[in-house]
């Protein structure tokens, strides 16, 4: 049976777009909704063009009350009946109250080779550390930031003349390959990690 997938975004939605493009033919999942906390997120228009329903739950009215924000998200996606949530550049930290009921059914993509560089500014941190390899990770979401079982990683070399922008662009290209591959396997019930090197 095809799994129903909710994709959460905050911006341009490039990873969301690659997920949508991959969910065709014999893929074991289909997108049922794209949700954003920003009504101006470019990814919303992409989703609508692709015929995927969209929802917006702005975070500003809930400032200081994450629980209420998360209740609003739950209400917004409930009638779409998702079975999997894919965080694809969703820039809001979710609490255990939201995450725990979805444990084992929520994925995230993060621009580092976890457990290195949880949080923000991962490319700058890799450059500052003098790393020779960098990359991205898809993992199951837990209440801990950028934690949870690793389902896939893709490595890219750090080149001598790399800037934060050039490194980020090469990592993003790998994100676009890795995330769809992991989702396909995950939706089919296979949690074996995919390692792209």
N, C-alpha and C positions, 0 to 999 in steps of 0.2 A: 504494500500500500504506500502511496506517495506521501511523504512527510510535508507538512505545512510549515513554512519558514517565515519568521518575522525578522526584518533587517533594520537595525537601529543605526542612524547616521546623525552627523552634526554639520557636515560640509558638502563638498563637491560630490561625494559618493562614488569615487572611482572604483573602490573595492566592491561596493554594492553593485555597480554596473557589471563588473566581471562575474559576480555571483549570479546575477539575473541572466546574463548571456549564457552561462553554463547550464542553467536549469531548464534544459530542453530534452526532447527525445526520450531516451531511456534513463535519464537522471532520476534518482529516487526521491527527489524533493522538488517543490515548487514554492516560489515566494507568494505569501498570502497578504503581506502588508509591509510597507516601509514607513518607519516612524522616525521623526526628527524632533529635537528640542528647539530647532531654529526654523521658523517659517520661511526664511530666505535661503535655506540650504539648497544648493544647486542640484543635489541628488534627488530632491522631490520631483522636479520637473522630468528628470530622466526616468524615474519610476512611473510617473503618470503617462509618459509617452510609451512606455513598455506595457501599459495596461495594468499596472500593479496598484492597488489601493494605497493611499497614503494617510497618515495621521500626524498631527503636530501637537505636542504637549510642551509648551514653553516652560522653561525652568524659572524664569525671573519672578513670576507671581508666587513661587514657593520658596523664595530665598530664606535659607535657614531651616527649612522643613523638608528634608529629603524624603521622609516617609510619605508625606502628602503628595509630593511630586511623583513618587513611585506608584502610589495608589491611582493617580491620574493616568499614568502609563498603562497600568494593568487594566483600567477601565477602557482605555482607548483601543487596546489590542484584543480585548476579550472576545468580541463578536467575530473576529477574524480567526479565532481558534488555532493559534500557532502551536506547533509541537517542538520547534527548535527556534531559538533566538540567536542570530548572528550579529554581534557588535562589529560595525565596520566604520570606525572613526567616530564613534559616539563618545563625545568628550564630557561625559558626566559620570562621576563615580557612583556606583550603585551599592546600596547597603545590603547587609546579610538578609534583611527582611524580604528584599526582592529576589536576591540571587539564590538563596537556599532552596526555595521551592522549585527553581529551574535547574538545580545542580544536575549535571549529566546531560543537560539539554540546551546549554548556552555556550557559544563559542566566541572567542575574541581573536583579533589579529593585532600583534604588537611589533613595532619596528625595532626589535633587537633580538639577539640570540639569548633568550631567557635561559637561566635566571639572571643574566647580566642586564643591567640598565632598565629596571622597572621604572615606570613613570615617564616623565617628559624629557625632551631634549636628548634623545638617545643617540642621534648621529653625532652631535657635538661632543657628547661624552665619549663615544668610541674614538673619535679623532684625538681628543685630549689625552686619552689613555694610551695612544700609540698602537691601537689594535691593528692587526693585519687582516682580520676577518670580521665581518659584521653581517647583519641579515635581519630576518624576521621570523616570528613564531606564531603559530596558531595553537591556542590552548583552550581547555575547558575553563569556564569562569567559576571562580570561588569568591568569597567575600574579601579575601586578601588581594591587594592591588597587583595585577599582572602576575597572578599565581595560578595554580591549577595544573592538572595533567597536560603535558605537552603532546599535541596531536600532529605537529609538523613543524619543520624548520627549513629555511632556505638560506644558504650562505652566499655572500658576495665578498670579493677581495676588497680591501681598503687600499686604494692606489696612492702613490707618493704625493700626487698633486691634487688629491681630493679636497673639495670643500664640503661643507655641510650640505649644500644644495646638490652637488653632483652625487654624493654618496646617497642622499635621500632618494634621488631619482632612480638609482640602480636598485636600491632596496624595494622601492614601490613596484618596479617592474616584476620583481620576484614575488611580492605580495599578490599581485594579480594572477600569478600562476599557482601559488601555493594554496591560497584560501579556497578557490573553487575545487581543487583536487581533494583537500581535506574534507570539505563539506560533502562531496559526493560519497566519499568513503564512510564518513560519520553517519550520514543519513541512511546508509545501507546497513548500519549496525556494526561497522568495523572501526575499532578505535586504535588500530596499529598506526604508529606515527609514520608520516611521510617525511623523508629527509632528502632535500635537494642540495647537492653540493657540486 
